Amino acid sequence: MDKPVKNGKEILDDFFNSILTIPNVNEKLALEIKKMYEEDKLTSTNLSNKLTSLREEEGINNEN
């Protein structure tokens, strides 16, 4: 068990660097999330705003 333990930032960096390899991932959304993470702007508000924006671009109405 000489394998080094990764810290939280290393784990997140690995995840966001490989986000596009997740099966059936929405590439456009994954790229936007990765970009927010890299710019240190990944917040619930920014994510919510981006999801709303992408839905509008796709013509998806989320209202009942």
C-alpha positions as a printed NumPy array, in Angstrom:
array([[  0.   ,   0.   ,   0.   ],
       [  2.649,   2.476,  -1.04 ],
       [  0.226,   4.234,  -3.368],
       [  0.157,   7.977,  -2.581],
       [ -3.105,   9.429,  -1.343],
       [ -4.544,  12.2  ,  -3.501],
       [ -5.799,  15.378,  -1.932],
       [ -9.215,  16.858,  -2.75 ],
       [ -7.949,  19.219,  -5.446],
       [ -6.125,  16.392,  -7.221],
       [ -9.282,  14.267,  -7.188],
       [-11.365,  17.133,  -8.593],
       [ -8.729,  17.939, -11.226],
       [ -8.739,  14.296, -12.348],
       [-12.535,  14.258, -12.507],
       [-12.858,  17.434, -14.539],
       [-10.008,  16.421, -16.85 ],
       [-11.832,  13.19 , -17.655],
       [-15.433,  14.48 , -17.568],
       [-15.826,  14.005, -21.329],
       [-15.084,  10.289, -21.014],
       [-18.196,   9.661, -18.901],
       [-20.603,   7.51 , -20.933],
       [-23.555,   9.421, -22.425],
       [-22.357,  12.743, -21.029],
       [-23.743,  15.88 , -22.652],
       [-20.547,  17.231, -24.192],
       [-21.65 ,  20.859, -24.33 ],
       [-22.713,  20.858, -20.677],
       [-19.595,  18.968, -19.562],
       [-17.347,  21.484, -21.312],
       [-19.161,  24.394, -19.674],
       [-18.896,  22.81 , -16.224],
       [-15.195,  22.079, -16.776],
       [-14.635,  25.668, -17.891],
       [-16.362,  27.019, -14.765],
       [-14.23 ,  24.745, -12.584],
       [-11.013,  25.836, -14.289],
       [-11.962,  29.511, -13.891],
       [-12.865,  28.922, -10.216],
       [-16.438,  29.968, -10.991],
       [-18.227,  26.667, -10.37 ],
       [-20.99 ,  27.762,  -8.01 ],
       [-24.588,  26.659,  -7.705],
       [-25.759,  30.016,  -9.085],
       [-23.447,  29.918, -12.111],
       [-24.343,  26.286, -12.779],
       [-28.062,  27.018, -12.532],
       [-27.725,  30.007, -14.858],
       [-25.744,  27.958, -17.387],
       [-28.308,  25.135, -17.313],
       [-31.09 ,  27.646, -17.93 ],
       [-29.12 ,  29.198, -20.78 ],
       [-28.422,  25.836, -22.417],
       [-32.085,  24.822, -22.099],
       [-33.129,  28.064, -23.792],
       [-30.609,  27.491, -26.585],
       [-32.016,  24.012, -27.117],
       [-35.587,  25.287, -26.956],
       [-36.395,  23.208, -23.895],
       [-39.068,  24.672, -21.656],
       [-38.853,  23.387, -18.102],
       [-42.13 ,  24.943, -16.929],
       [-45.15 ,  22.739, -16.239]])
